[in-house]
Amino acid sequence: MDQHRSIIQTLSASHDTLVATVEAFGPVTGASYCSEWSAAQVLSHIGSGAEIGLLNLNAALASEPAPERDRYLEIWDVWNAKTPEAQAADALVADAAHIERLSGLDDAALDALRIPMMGRELDASGAVAMRLFEHAVHTWDIAVMSDASAEVLAAAVDVLVDRLPDRIGRAAKGAKPASSPARLAVTTSAPHREFSLAIGEETTAIDQDPAGDGTVVIPAEALLRLVSGRLDPAHTPSSVATTGAVGLDELRALFDQS
């Protein structure tokens, strides 16, 4: 299957998971894992992101510039003004519309697609993967409030673990470990991957160079949550283990999103 279409299908599966999660959640005014947001506000973020994503997609397909930031601000204002119930219901509609538009593109259009995003130009897979990361993690933010054992969608983990090198530098904005610089050998499970996490005094990166300052053994799903600031002690699998120069608490601080 074409890589672009496969990632779109995974995003669609994440949407289905989100729908089921919302249906089982109860009143959307309840808290989410994001301490500053209710479940409705998480859904509002997902919905406004879908609307903005669709605008950017349509602009790219028409070979037009992306909308100005003022247009995004207008969209956020509209979503912020909705009732919690409307935020939840409208988010699912907007999310489905964005995915439907992506799914309707033929292979030639997907291959040619280039979307400016965060100072870079992304191909179809890159743009959808960026959306998938946010979508799958925010779905977990809601699901975990009623099921402490909830995990990020496995199909999304399979896609996203190999895209962490593109994200790791932007995510590692918290406190650097005392022993920085350090190179840690990381081994993940489900899926199995091996790589090095290079923590510098200024930047953090993933590469394949040898590492000798310590080790991290962690499920790939938990690694995604660590990188997104969601691996607190209460939601850390017992299989997570670190040795050497950098401990797990220091890694949590490195990827703290607050």
Phi, psi and omega in degrees: 000141178303137184302316181301312184292327179296317180292323176298319178295325177292321175298321177297320177295324177294323175299315179300320177296320178298315180302312180296323180295316180294319180299326183270352191284319188102201182304127185284357173284351178293162183291150170253178176295330175290109191301333183268356184235140166284173175300320179298322180289326173298316179294324175300319177297317177296317182293315179295325177296323177294318180295316178294319178300321179292320176300313180295321179296312181295324177296316180295320179295330179268006182057039178248158177296153174296152178303153176290159182299330178302327179292322176296318180299321177298317180297314180298321179298318180297314181293322180294334182276350181288156171291159179304320181294321178289322177303316182292310183294316183290330179297318180294324178292312181296320180297316179296322181295319178298314181292322179298320179295316178297316183294334182279352180284140177279173185299322180297317180295320179294318180296326184274346188294132174223124184238119175294131182203123176053045177078006179231165174250115184257143172281181186301314181296319180295317181293317180291322178296322177297318176294320181298319180301309180297317184296311184293320181290319179290330173298318175299322179304328179274313185299322187290343181289337177247355179214098185298341180266006181302147178231156173298140182313126185300320180296326177289320178301317180302323179283314194280333182299327180279354178254005178299326178303330179285342188249336193300320182295321179287333183279332185273069183252002181273198183293133178285145176301152182300330184269010179298141002282150180213151177236121183248137175275117183253130174236124179252160172236154176051063004269163179283127174217153174226130179198177178251140173255111182261109181259107178263175179291335181244324185229159175232138184213162174248133177209185182251010179288156181300147179234139183223008184262355180161177181226155173226124174244123191201140171300144181301323179299316179292327177296318177300320179289324175302311183295333179262013175075032186232029180244059176289164184304326182289343182236034179251121179301148181294342181281351179289130181213143175230151173224158172091216196287334187235122180271170183296320179298324178291324176293320176301316181294323180299322183257018178297126183264001183281000000 
